[in-house]
Amino acid sequence: MPVYMISRMTIHDRAEYDKYEERFMDIFDKFDGKMLSVDEEPQDLSGKWNATRSVLIEFPSKPQLFAWLTSPEYQEIGKFRDAGSTAEAIIVKGLEESE
């Protein structure tokens, strides 16, 4: 069953965040992830969305997502993400395919 990670972040140091972004896709691609959306101008529909960026990614399974998230390569670049932004993220399950 696919899973999705939805993140919203506020980038406060673009130079540090760019160091994260430069290496992100090379690592991400190794784990069968699929980038579905990156938006620096998300549109508010309800409530307040104070973040400056939203990201939506998909993985074939939760174990694959966690293999990426906890990999030494991703952990290494995470210091640049944390230095350059604040973020909130959730994981949601995809719908099971009906037969």
C-alpha positions as a Python dict, from the first residue, in 0.01 Angstrom:
ca = {
    (1, 'M'): (0, 0, 0),
    (2, 'P'): (147, 340, -92),
    (3, 'V'): (215, 597, 177),
    (4, 'Y'): (251, 972, 147),
    (5, 'M'): (451, 1223, 343),
    (6, 'I'): (310, 1573, 357),
    (7, 'S'): (548, 1841, 480),
    (8, 'R'): (515, 2208, 534),
    (9, 'M'): (816, 2417, 612),
    (10, 'T'): (934, 2770, 657),
    (11, 'I'): (1272, 2838, 505),
    (12, 'H'): (1461, 3098, 708),
    (13, 'D'): (1814, 3045, 573),
    (14, 'R'): (1808, 2974, 200),
    (15, 'A'): (2185, 2911, 176),
    (16, 'E'): (2170, 2631, 435),
    (17, 'Y'): (1852, 2486, 289),
    (18, 'D'): (2007, 2487, -59),
    (19, 'K'): (2285, 2258, 71),
    (20, 'Y'): (2012, 2010, 168),
    (21, 'E'): (1827, 2048, -159),
    (22, 'E'): (2142, 1998, -371),
    (23, 'R'): (2183, 1640, -247),
    (24, 'F'): (1821, 1551, -177),
    (25, 'M'): (1714, 1394, -510),
    (26, 'D'): (2021, 1172, -547),
    (27, 'I'): (1940, 1015, -209),
    (28, 'F'): (1562, 1016, -254),
    (29, 'D'): (1578, 836, -591),
    (30, 'K'): (1765, 540, -438),
    (31, 'F'): (1462, 453, -224),
    (32, 'D'): (1189, 442, -493),
    (33, 'G'): (1028, 763, -375),
    (34, 'K'): (816, 974, -606),
    (35, 'M'): (804, 1351, -579),
    (36, 'L'): (442, 1457, -633),
    (37, 'S'): (449, 1826, -543),
    (38, 'V'): (682, 2101, -425),
    (39, 'D'): (512, 2437, -393),
    (40, 'E'): (649, 2762, -254),
    (41, 'E'): (315, 2937, -302),
    (42, 'P'): (51, 2702, -158),
    (43, 'Q'): (-300, 2846, -161),
    (44, 'D'): (-488, 2873, 169),
    (45, 'L'): (-833, 2719, 162),
    (46, 'S'): (-908, 2707, 532),
    (47, 'G'): (-728, 2830, 842),
    (48, 'K'): (-380, 2979, 833),
    (49, 'W'): (-95, 2821, 640),
    (50, 'N'): (213, 3008, 758),
    (51, 'A'): (467, 2780, 591),
    (52, 'T'): (660, 2901, 287),
    (53, 'R'): (684, 2561, 119),
    (54, 'S'): (478, 2245, 93),
    (55, 'V'): (603, 1904, -22),
    (56, 'L'): (412, 1588, -108),
    (57, 'I'): (601, 1263, -169),
    (58, 'E'): (497, 902, -223),
    (59, 'F'): (662, 571, -140),
    (60, 'P'): (541, 221, -233),
    (61, 'S'): (532, 125, 137),
    (62, 'K'): (591, 256, 487),
    (63, 'P'): (908, 43, 531),
    (64, 'Q'): (1055, 202, 217),
    (65, 'L'): (972, 551, 341),
    (66, 'F'): (1139, 478, 675),
    (67, 'A'): (1440, 320, 504),
    (68, 'W'): (1491, 652, 323),
    (69, 'L'): (1414, 869, 625),
    (70, 'T'): (1653, 683, 855),
    (71, 'S'): (1928, 618, 600),
    (72, 'P'): (2274, 751, 691),
    (73, 'E'): (2281, 953, 367),
    (74, 'Y'): (1955, 1130, 443),
    (75, 'Q'): (2046, 1181, 808),
    (76, 'E'): (2369, 1347, 696),
    (77, 'I'): (2193, 1613, 487),
    (78, 'G'): (1920, 1662, 747),
    (79, 'K'): (2149, 1897, 940),
    (80, 'F'): (2125, 2146, 650),
    (81, 'R'): (1745, 2116, 639),
    (82, 'D'): (1725, 2178, 1013),
    (83, 'A'): (1968, 2472, 997),
    (84, 'G'): (1778, 2633, 712),
    (85, 'S'): (1415, 2565, 796),
    (86, 'T'): (1154, 2461, 1044),
    (87, 'A'): (918, 2186, 934),
    (88, 'E'): (617, 1978, 1022),
    (89, 'A'): (546, 1647, 848),
    (90, 'I'): (293, 1368, 860),
    (91, 'I'): (267, 1027, 697),
    (92, 'V'): (-67, 915, 559),
    (93, 'K'): (-171, 583, 407),
    (94, 'G'): (-287, 556, 49),
    (95, 'L'): (-612, 388, -38),
    (96, 'E'): (-605, 19, -104),
    (97, 'E'): (-677, -67, -464),
    (98, 'S'): (-1013, -235, -516),
    (99, 'E'): (-1022, -545, -731),
}
